[in-house]
Amino acid sequence: MKEEAIKSPLKAFMKQRRMGLNDFIQKIANNSYACKHPEVQSILKISQPQEPELLNANPSPPPSPSQQINLGPSSNPHAKPSDFHFLKVIGKGSFGKVLLARHKAEEAFYAVKVLQKKAILKKKEEKHIMSERNVLLKNVKHPFLVGLHFSFQTADKLYFVLDYINGGELFYHLQRERCFLEPRARFYAAEIASALGYLHSLNIVYRDLKPENILLDSQGHIVLTDFGLCKENIEHNGTTSTFCGTPEYLAPEVLHKQPYDRTVDWWCLGAVLYEMLYGLPPFYSRNTAEMYDNILNKPLQLKPNITNSARHLLEGLLQKDRTKRLGAKDDFMEIKNHVFFSLINWDDLINKKITPPFNPNVSGPSDLRHFDPEFTEEPVPSSIGRSPDSILLTASVKEAAEAFLGFSYAPPVDSFL
């Protein structure tokens, strides 16, 4: 009975985690208790359009010659869907799907993120998508950030051709093991912090750190992915105020709709570290309004089964006042120099010389054991690999094509040398 009592909220939590922020907001709106909460009433004023339809099975109309984007000097200036064999669905989101694909000519494996322009435009998310592309272009120099090989578009879809990472989501491994021992959690937290520190050095705030966006590569190293909520051009002490993120990880200042800065990422690191050590995020409640109230008002409670250094780090990262939060003064250097990470050689870490505490043991690119069957058992939509040339552009497709001018990208020729 005791085990069932533990499993029941965990199962509900896992199910909710797949629903995303929009569905949470919809649930709150239908909850009379929740709606009475003043903070929730404030949040509900933010417009939340309905979830768009995901990729459909209709063939893509072709772009007209005037709407084709010049990729610039590249070894592959005419990328198109038919260049790939699309093998499996390995992820899903609000605007499309991520597929395992093999390039027909190179025979290399990639994760191809395919997004519906119509769905993006419907939710007015063009800026986030273009921001994701811009951030991906800057990631090539860091080992713990997913890399973009090139991007291209048809009249109604956008394609990100990304590194294929098949060690599984951190979320997937946490779901299976419930929590990690402290040395394993420290290793992951150090690699995540290194990636966040690099983004901050480029004046980018990540804003959506959660176990679903943290992948393991085939050796067991961290790879951050999904940069759709990144905010560019946030300089040291600079702030922004957009309400976004995932409910369990929203920092108090975001919930208060106050200006926030890069310390929002250190709050999220604290939330992820807490979840790795305890199995659930801090302040978690099945009742979302109650969870928001906990984040805003409930003191952090830490069980005694962690070391003093882990306790001190969590208290520093999960400080409700962002001006007093660890990282507020000297950003990544404060995290790097914390006693919890005294066992980490940061030069070895960045050069991947530290053996990961867990090896996913994948046999090759076709080994999908660490992907959720919810994704991999879904059929690949036939439209994804097509770019037919016999259908005239409709007005809405023309609008979609023009909204993403400049999206396509390919690396310069000398980057292959």
Secondary structure, DSSP 8 states (H G I E B T S, - for coil): -HHHHHHHHHHHHHHHHTTHHHHHHHHHHT-HHHHHSHHHHHHHTS----------SS------GGG-----S-S-TT--GGGEEEEEEEEE-SSEEEEEEEETTT--EEEEEEEEHHHHHHTT-HHHHHHHHHHHHTGGG-TTB--EEEEEE-SSEEEEEE----S-BHHHHHHHHSS--HHHHHHHHHHHHHHHHHHHHTT-B-----GGGEEE-TTS-EEE---TT-B----TT--B----S-GGG--HHHHTT--B-THHHHHHHHHHHHHHHHSS-TT--SSHHHHHHHHHHS-----SSS-HHHHHHHHHHT-SSGGGSTTTTTTHHHHHTSGGGTT--HHHHHTT-S--S------STT--TTS-HHHHTS---GGGG---SSS---HHHHHHHHHTTT--B---GGGG-
